[in-house]
């Protein structure tokens, strides 16, 4: 139950307010300013009803002391009709609202409900901002490699500057995560962070998206629309895949960065903005400059500070902590028990090339968690394409190094293909042969040649002992 502190030297007002509010609130009372400040610090009420005219200390002095220690608690001033100017002064000092005596009961209740609700919403917003800030702290960017440690140091050094930043790296390396870390570690953290994927917006709409438009600026412009530069005022605008902007839009973007102002489509008056720009690209912008596809002057304007995010295959020591992080995250999101990787599975995942980088790793972990029924993730739970690539790379390395003959390498690869097909088909050989694009007769011949038929027979025999009906079923393959 919320606590309301009533501060008024008139006993009739105290009694009246107490009668009206006691059913829904815990009531605290003070008859002068000094007592009010003491009770406020001791009891921390959720709202204060504060009379302006009181002995010892008037309401404005009490309000000032309350605001020195707490800027969020709502304070509603109670005033006589001839002191409205003083009430307005109180509003300038941080009062939430004011009511004139004698006040209407319903008006009082509505004012209190509104003030309490507003404080709750402000607390929620503050909490959400805090959580977002924690989430995008550079400490939450997973990676122990030397390359990532250098990224952390750069973020710390650059976050609080006004410099434009260019982040480069392959798709899926976490460019937007770094951009958000830069924003939420900066003095702009309480202002908007707006992200735009330039590759996802049609050429005919990108200028309207960035700069906004006036009504009638083009055929479908039925009303005025603010652009993302305007919405990001005093905050950060993140332009992902900036290389996909046309040369015309690049020229307009350069003008905004130089002049710190822009004009909506169809308007005549420029709008000044204070926006920090962070751009990202998975393409080599210098190559595009040579081809005439990217403006050199814009490149130097956005490349004041640069980050290059290395692909996951170049920082394999980061794979185990990333896997641990995604396992915990997906378990929490789905409400499923926390799983872990076996040593064999972890070894395979570390050896894999990860062309899709961190994004691909996260998707694979989600797939494995969803499809695996065991607490420990084994190699059989991993997607076939990962195991096959690792096997090919391993066999190729061993063959070139002279540790394995060419014929042995081919046989090992063939074994893995057949075992993978059998696993997918629940060891039904006819289905496994179809997956491989061969006949069942050829499959059985290759299994016998590779020593897999005996292994399959032993597995089948074991299943037969455990389940008498398995003997009939095993012959259906």
N, C-alpha and C positions, 0 to 999 in steps of 0.2 A: 504494500500500500504506500502511495506517494505521501511524503510529508510536506505540509504547507505551513510556512511561518507567517502568522498574522501580526503585523506591527502597527498598533494604533493606540493612542492614549485614551480614547473614549471607550469605556466599558460596554456601552450599548452596542457599539460597532463590533467589538470583540465577540459579544454574546450572539449577535445576529449572524455574523460570518461563521461562527462555530456551529450554530444550529443548521445553517444551510449546507455546510461542507462536511460535517463529521461522519456522515454515512459512507462517504467515498474516499475520504482522506484522513490521515493522521494529522491532528492540528497541534501546532506549537504556537505559543503566544508571547508577545513582548509589548510592554507599554511605553518604552522609551528607546531612543536610538542606541545608547550604550548597551542595554540589555539585549537588544536585537542583534548587535554585532557579536556578542558573546555566544548567544544561542546559535547563530548562524555557523560559527566556527566549531561548536561542540556537536551539533546535531546534523549538519549538512543537509538542509531541507532541499526538496526537489523544486520548490517554487516559493516566492516571497510576495505577499501582499503588503505593500509599504505605504503608510500614510506620509504625506509630505510635511504637514505641520505637527511637530512634536516637541516636547521639552528635552533639554540636555543636548540632543543632537537632532537636527531636522532630517527629513527624508533624503534630501540630496546628499548630505554628508554620509549617511548610512549607505546609500547606493554607491557612492565613490569607494567606500571601504570594501563593500561586497565585490565590486568589480576588480579591485586590486588583487583579490585572492581567487576569484572565480568569474570568468567571463561568460560561462555557458548557462548558469542557473537563471531561469526566467524571473524577472522582477516586474510586477504590475503595480503601478503607482495609484494610490487612492487620493483624490483631491477634491476640494470644493470647486463649485462652478466658476468662482471668480479667480481661480488660480491656474487656469488652463495654460497660460504662458509658462508658468513654472513647470508644469507637467511636460510641456514640449521640450523644455531645457533638459528635463530628466531623460527624455527619449534620446536626446543627443549624447547624453552621458552613458547610455547603454541600457536604459529601461526597455522592457519588451512591449509594454502597452500601458495605458492609463484609463481609469474609470472615474467619473465624477459622482460625488455624493449628492443626493441619495441615488444609489445605483440600482438598476433593474436586476432581479435575481437571475433570470435567464441569460441576460447579457454577461453577468459575472461568471456563470458556469461555462458559457461558451468561450469566454476569454481565457479562463483557466485551462479548459480542455485543449484549446488551440495552442497555448503556450507550452503545455506539457508535451503535446504531440510533436511540436516543432523541435523541442529539445531532444526527444527520442530520435527523430529523423536526423538531426545534426550529429548525434552520437553514433548512429549507424553509419553515416557518411564518413565520419572521422575514423571509425573502426575499419571500414572497407578500404579507405585510403591507406591506412596503416598496413593492412593485410596485403594490398597490391604492392606497396613499397617493399615489404619483406619478400614477397614472391619474386619481384624483379630486382632484388639486391644482387650485386655481382657475386656475392657469396653463394647464391643459389644457382649460379652457372656451373654445371658439373664439369670437372676436369682437373686432373693433377699433373698433367704434362707441362713441360717447360713452356710450350707455346701458349697454353691457356693461362699460365701464371703471368706471362707477359701481357696477355689481354686484360687480366684483372688489374694489373698495375696501370695500364693505359686508361682504363675506365676511371680509376681513382683520380688520375691526373687531369683528365679531360672533362669529367662530368660537370663541374661547376663553371666551366668557361662558356663563352657565347659562340665559340668556333663551330662552323659547319663541319660535319663528319661524313666521310665516305667509308662504307663497310663493304668489302668484297669477299667473295668466297663462293664455293659451289652451292647449289640448292640443297637445303636441309642442314646446313652447318650452324644455324642459329643466329642469323644476322638480325632478325627482329628482336630476339631475346637480348642481344647486346644493345640494340637501340633503346629498348625499354629500360634496361639497366642504367644507361647513360641519363635518361630522362628522370627516373625515380631516385637517382642519387644526386640530382642537381637541385638548384634553388627553384626550378620550375616544377618540382614534383607535385605541387597542389594545383597546377594548371593542366589543361588538356594535353593528352598524348594522342595524336591522330595518325593512323597508319593507312596508307593508300598503296594498293598494288597497281602500279602503272600499266602492267601487262594485261590486267583484267578489265580495264575500262576502254571502251571503243574510242577511236581517235576523235570522232565527232562530239564526244561528251567530256573529254578530259579537261578542256579549258573551263567549261562550266563547273565541273567538279572541283577544280583547284581554286577558281577565282569567283564563282557564283555568277548570277545573271539577274537582270531586271525583267519585269513582266514585259512580254512582247519582244524580247531580244531575238527570239527565233520562233519557229512555228509552234513548238510544244511548250513554250515558256508562258504558262498561264498565271504565274505569280513570281514575285521576287524570291530568289534563293541565295542564301549565304554560301560562299565557297569554303573549302577546307582551310585555306590560309586564314580567312576571317575567323573561323571557329577555333583555330589553334592559337589565337592571339595570346601572347605571354607564355605559351606552352611550346610544345615540340611537334613538328610535322615530319613524319617518316615516309619518304618516297621509296618504296621497294621496287626493284627492277626499273630504275630510272633510265636505263639504256633503251627502253621501249617507247620513250616519248619521241614524238616527231621533232624535226629540226625547228619547226615553227613554235611549238610549245616550249622547246628548250630555250629559244630566244626570249620568250615572255617570262619564263622562270628566271633566267639570268637577270632580266630587268628588275624583277621583284627583289632578288637578292641584293642587287646593287643599290636600289632606291628605297627599299623597305616599304614599298607601297604598290598597290595594284588597282585596277579598275574592273568592276564587274562588267560582264558582257552586256552591251546595250546602255551602259551608264557613261556619264561624262566626268564625274568627280572621283578622284583617286581616294583610296582608303589606306591609311597608314597602319602597319602591323608590326608587332614585335614577336617574331617567330624564330625559333632555332630549327634549322633544317638538318636532318640526318638522311642521307641517301644510301641506297644499297644496290649492288648489281652482282649477278653471277656471270657476267660477261667481262671480257677484257676491254675496258673503255679506251685504252690507248690504241688498240687494234681498230676499234670502231672509228676513232678519230682519223686514223690513216686512210680508212675507207670512205671518209666523208659522212659518216652516219651519226657522229656525236660531236658537238661543238667543243673545240679546244678551250675556249675562254670559260665555258660553263664547267668543264672538267677542273680547271684550276680554281674556280670559285668554290666548288663543293669539296675539293680535295685538300682542305686546309689541314685537317687531321684525318689519317687513314688507319683503318683496321683491316687486316687480312686474316680471315678465319680459315685455318688449315682443315682439309678434309679428315674424316674420321680414320681413314686408312693410314694417315701419317701420324696419328697420335693414339696408337692402339692401347697404351696404358690407361687411357680414359674410358675404354669400353667396359671393364668390370664395374667401376663406380656408376656409370650411366645405366647399366643393366640393373644394378641394385636399386637405383633411384626409380627407374620405370616400373620395376616389380612392385615396389612399395606404393607408388602412385596409382597404378592400375588396380592393385588390391584394395586400396582405400576408396577409389572411385566406384568400383563394382561391388564392394562389400564381400568379396571373396577372400578366403584365407591367403596369407602371404606365402608365396612360393619362392624357391631358390633354384639356382642352376647347379647341375652336377659339374664336376671338374671336366668331364669329357665334353659336355655341352658348351661350357665356358671356353674351352680350348678351340672348339669349332667356330664359335662366334667371334673370337679374337682374330682368328686366321682369315675370316671372310673379308671381302674387299669393301663392302658397304658403299656401293655407288650412290645410294640415296642418303648417305650420311646419317646424322642423328635422327632425322625424321623417319627413315627406313627402319632404324633400330627400334624406335618406339613402336612402330606399327607391328614389327615382328614379335616384340614382347607381348603386345596386346593380343595378337593372334594365338600365341603359345598359351597364354593364361586362359584364354577362352576355350581352347580346344583340348588342353591337357587336363586329365582327371587326377593326376598324381601331384603330390606336394613338391616333389623334386623333378625338375625338368631334365629329361634325358635326351640323348641325341635323336631318338626316334620321334620326339615331339617337334623337332626343328623342321622348318620347311625344306623340301627336297632340293630346291635350287641353291640353298646355302650349303648344304652338305655336298652336293655335286661339284660346286665351284671349288670348295676347299679341297675335295678329293683330287680334282683335276690339277689344281696348283701344287698339291703335295706330290702327286705322282710325277708331274712334270719336273719338279725340283729334284726329286730322287733319281729320275731317269737321266737328267742332264749331269747330275753330280756323280753318276756311275754307281749309285747305291741300288739301282733297280734297272733290269734290262727293259728294253722296249716292249717285249712280249709280256713280261710280268706286269708292267704298268697298264697295258691294255686289259689284261685279265682282271686286275684289281678294279679298274674302272667298270668293266662289264659286271663284275660281282655287285658293285654298289648299285648299278642301274637295276639289276634284277631284284635285289633285296628291297630297293625302294618301291618298285612296282608291286612286289608281293605284299609289302606293308600297306600300300594304298588299297589293294584289292582284298585285304583280310585273308591273304594267302590262298585265294582261289586262283589257280593257275591259268584257267581260261581267260579270266578277266585281266590278269597280269600280262598275259601274252598280247591281248588287245591293246593295253596301254603302251606296250613296247613296239607294237606294229609288226609282230611276228606270229607264227602259228604256235599252238600249244606244244606240238611235237618238237619244234626247234627249241622252244623254251626249256622243255624237259631235257633235251640233249645237252644244251649249254649248262644247265644246272648240274647235270651228272658230270660233265667235263670239269666244271669248276668246283666240284665237291659240295655243291649246295643241295643236291637231291637227298643225300644221306642226312644232312642237317634238318631238312624239312620233314623227312620221314621220322626222325627222332622226336621232333616237336609234335608231330601228329600222333605218335604212339603215346607220348606223355598225356596229351589231351584225351586220348581214347580211354586210358586208365582212369582219368579223373571224371570223365563223362562217357558212359556207355554208348550214348547216341552219336558220339563224335565219329565212330568208326564208319557209320553210314554216310555221314556228311562229308568225310574226308575224301571219299571216292568220287564226289561230284566234281572236284576240280579236274 
